[in-house]
Amino acid sequence: MKRISEWLPTRIDKRVRVIAWIYLAAQILLVGTGGLVRLTSSGLGCPTWPKCTADSLINTPEMGIHGFIEFGNRLLGLALGLVAIAAFLAVVRLRKERPDLFWIALLAGLGIPAQAVIGGISVLAQLNPYVVGFHFVISVILVVLCTVFVHRVYTGRVQRTLVVPRWYRALAYATSAVVFITILVGILTTGSGPHAGDADAPRTGLDPEILQHVHSWPAYLTLALTLVLLVTAFSRNLPTQGWAMLLLLVEALQVGVGLIQSNTGLPAGLVGIHMVLSCVLVAVMTVLVLNLHAPIAGRASPASSTADLVGRR
């Protein structure tokens, strides 16, 4: 144990940065594989939980491709749990100097078993669309936490000051809220559509065609608000320029995919891309909000260590 403890980082170094990026990428990847489960009607490929069948922890050959896909997604969830443990261990010796990283890693890590339980409940509930939707909401929250974790690894724990106009900050927060509303309506839309995860899975009973139109309203509003953020950032030379541009590009791609899928009968591949892009969008939106404040030059907080400052260079 002592040898393991000595190996754990005592400052922000390359190991911590690599783990942080893997953590974020793995969160988004799991959304993609979860979408694959649903879009291939493999949601009940393992008909029970926590075992795959009543008599087997893993899938069996008789279960076919659906069992393989569903169990594969469960294995990736387990792998994400191991990454979460690695991320926590990477900052556990920094808990006094960097309590922000410690608590973010702990909270995100606790979200992994919570997700597993919610996923299990969705299976036991025969893929109830509201439970499945809640499962996706938690995934989005975990993407936000992992994005903050990556950002904090690079920026350190220092005193910060607002570097944009107050109205611009309010607009960025409003845009974030509209992004979240767009995702919620998208979840309801998917819950009423054809991709239930299993042929016999229940649907919400809501009209998917109407919801597709309702879903587009906050999406277009997000696009409009982002244009204001972008134009203002460039006209006033704000530090959010690059992130606002990237946010607009992701949104444009997301809108394009959404329009194509809604006019081509919701092909599974495009629906999956739409799901993954929503998480990428959330990550970029989070970084833009985090860059509304910048470190005050030469004014580190008392709890920031010299090692932490070296690690950021």
N, C-alpha and C positions, 0 to 999 in steps of 0.2 A: 504493500500500500504506500509506503514511504517513497519507493522508487516511482510509482505512478504519480504521486503528488508532486514530486520534483519535476516531472515532465510537463505538468500543466503550466500554461503560459502565465507569466507574471506581468506582462505588458501586452499591448496590442501589437502583434507581429503578423507575419505572413500567414501563419497557421489559423489565427483568428479570422482574418479577412477571407481566406479560402472557405472556411467552414461557414461563415456568414452568407457568402454567395451561394454555396451548395444548398444551404438551408432554404433560401428564398426560391432558388430554381426548383428544388424538390417539392416545395409547397405548390407551385404552379403546375409542375409535372403531374402531381397527384390529381389535380383538378382535371387534367387532360385524360388520365387513365380512368378516372371516375366517370367522365363523360363517355369514354369508350364502352364502359360496362353498360351504361344506360342506352347508348345509341345502337348497341348490338343486341339489345334485348337480353342481356346477361345479368340483369339485376338480381334475379333469383337463381343464378347459376349455382350458387351455394345456397340452398333453400333454408338454412338455419344459421344461427350465430350463437356462441363464438366458433363452434365447429362448422365445417363446410357441409357435413351431413350429420345425421343423428349418430352415426357410427364411425365417422372419419373426420379427423382434424383438417385433412387436405382434400382436394378434389380427386375424384376417381375417373378412370378412363371412360366409364359408362356415362359420365355427365357431359362428355363431349366438349366442344369449344366454349360453350357458355360457362361451364364450370371452370375451365382453364382461365378464362378472362377474369371472372369474378375473383377467383382465388389469387390470381396474379396481382390484382389490385389490392387485395388484402396484404399480400407480401410487400408491396411497395409502401403501404401504410406502415408496416412494421419497420421497413428500412428508413422511412421518414422519422419514426420514433427514435431510431439509433442516431440519426443526424441531430435530432433535438437534444439527445443526451450529450453528444459531442459538443454541441454549441454551449450547453450549460456548463460542462466541464471546462470549456475553453475560457470561461469568464469567472468561474467560481472563486479563483484566487484573487480576482480583481474586485470582489464584492464591496470592499471598503473604498477603494479608489474610484470604481465605476459601478455604483449601485444601479445606475440606469440600465446598463447592459445585463447585470445580474437579474433584475426583475423582469425585463423584457424576455430574456431567455427562459426564465422560470414560467412566466405566464404563457408564452407560446408553446413551451414544452407540455404544460398541463392541458393545452388545447388538443394535443394529439390523441391521448386516451379518450378525451371527451368526444372527439370526432369518431373514434372507433365505436364508442357506445351508441352514439346517434346513428351511425351507419348500421349497427346491429339492430337497433330499434326499427329502422326503415325496412330491413329485411323481414323482421318478425311481424311488421305491420303490412307486409305484402306490398312494399314500395308506396306507401301512402304519400301522395305528392307534396303535402305540407311538411312532412318529416324530411323527405328528400330535399325540399327547398331549404329547410332550416339547416340541413347538412351543408348545403352550398354556401349559405350565409356565414357559417362558422369558418369555412375555408377562406372566404374573402377577408374576414377579420384576421385570420392567421397570416394571410399574405401581407396585410397592413403591418402587423407586428414584425414580421421578418424584414420588411422593407425598412422600417424604423431601425431595426437592429443593424442592418447593413450601413445605413446612413450614420448612425451613432458610432460605429466602429471606425469610420473614416473621419468624422468631424470632432470626435472627442467630447468630453464633458467640460465645457467652458461657458462663461457668461455670454449671452447672446443679446442682440438688439434688433428691433424691427427695422428692416431695410427697404420696406415698400410703404406706400401710403396706406393709411388705415382703411380707406374705402376699398383698396385693392385687396387687402387681407380679408375683409368681409366678403368680397366677391369670390375670392378663392375658396373660402369656407362654404359659401353658398353653392359654388360649383361642385364641391365635394359632396354636399348633401344631395344635389340633383343626380350625381353619379350613382349614389347609393339607392335613390328612388328608382332610377332606371334599371338597376340590377334587380331590385325587388319586383318590379313589374315584369321584368324579363323572366324571373323565376315563376311567377304566376302564369305567364304566357306558355312557358315550357310545360308547366304542370297541367295545362289544359289541352296540350297538343298531342301528337302521335307518339312521341318518344318517351314512353312511360318506363322503360327498362324491362318490361315483360308484357306479353300480349294480354295477360289477365289482370295487370295492375290497374288500380282504380285511377280515375281522373278527377279533376276538381269539379267538372260539370260546367265551368265557365266557357263562354264562346271564344275560341282561340282566334278567330278572325278579328273580332272586336278588340281583343287584348293586343293583337299585333299592332293595331293602329294606336292604341293607348300607350303601348311600349315605345312607339316612335316619338311621342311628344316630349318626354323628358330627355330622350336621346338627342333630339334636335336642339333642345334648350341647352343641353350640355355643350354641344358644338358651338352655339352662339356665344355662350358665356366664355368659352375657351378662346374664341376669336378676340373678345374684348381683353382678356388676360394677355394674349399674345401681342396684340397691337400696342397696348399700354406698356408692356415690358420692353418692347423695342423702341418705342417713342421716348421713354424715360430712362432707358438703359438700366433696367432693373436686373438683378441677378437671376431672375426666373426665366429669362429669355429662352435658353436652351430647353428647359423642361416644358415650358408652354408650347414650344414648337413640337417637341416629341409627343406631348399630350394630344395636340391637334392631329398629328399624323396617325396615332393609334386610334383616335376617335373616327377619323375619316375612313380608315381601314375597317373598323368595326361597323360603321354605318353601311359601308359598301357590302360587306359580307352579309349583314342583316337584310339589306334590300334584295340581294341575289337569292338568299335562302327562302325569303318569304314569297318570292315570285317563281321559285322552281320546286315548290312542294316540300320544303324543309329537308333537303338531303342531309343524311347523318354526318357526313364529313364536314360540311359547312357549319352545322350546329355545334359540332365539337370545337371547331376553330373559334366560333363566336364565344363559347364558354371560356376558352383559354385567354382570348383577347380581353375579356372582361376583367380577368385577374391582372393582366399586364396593365390595363388602363388604371385599375385601382392602385397598383404599385407606382406608376408614374404620377398620378394625382397626389399620392402621399408624399412623394419626394418634392413635388412643387410646393406643397404646403410647408414642408420642413425647411425649404429654402426661403421662406418669407422672413426668417430671422437668420442672422449671420453672427459668428463669433466676434466679440469685441477684441480688437488687436491688442495683444499684450496683457489681457486681463483674464487669466485662468481662474476658475473657481478654486477655493481653498482645498477642495477634495481632489482636484486633478493632480496627478503625480507626474514627475519628470519622465518616468518610463512611458507614461501614456502619451506625453507630448512627443517623445522620440518615436514611438510607434506610429504616429500619424504622418511622419515625414517620408 
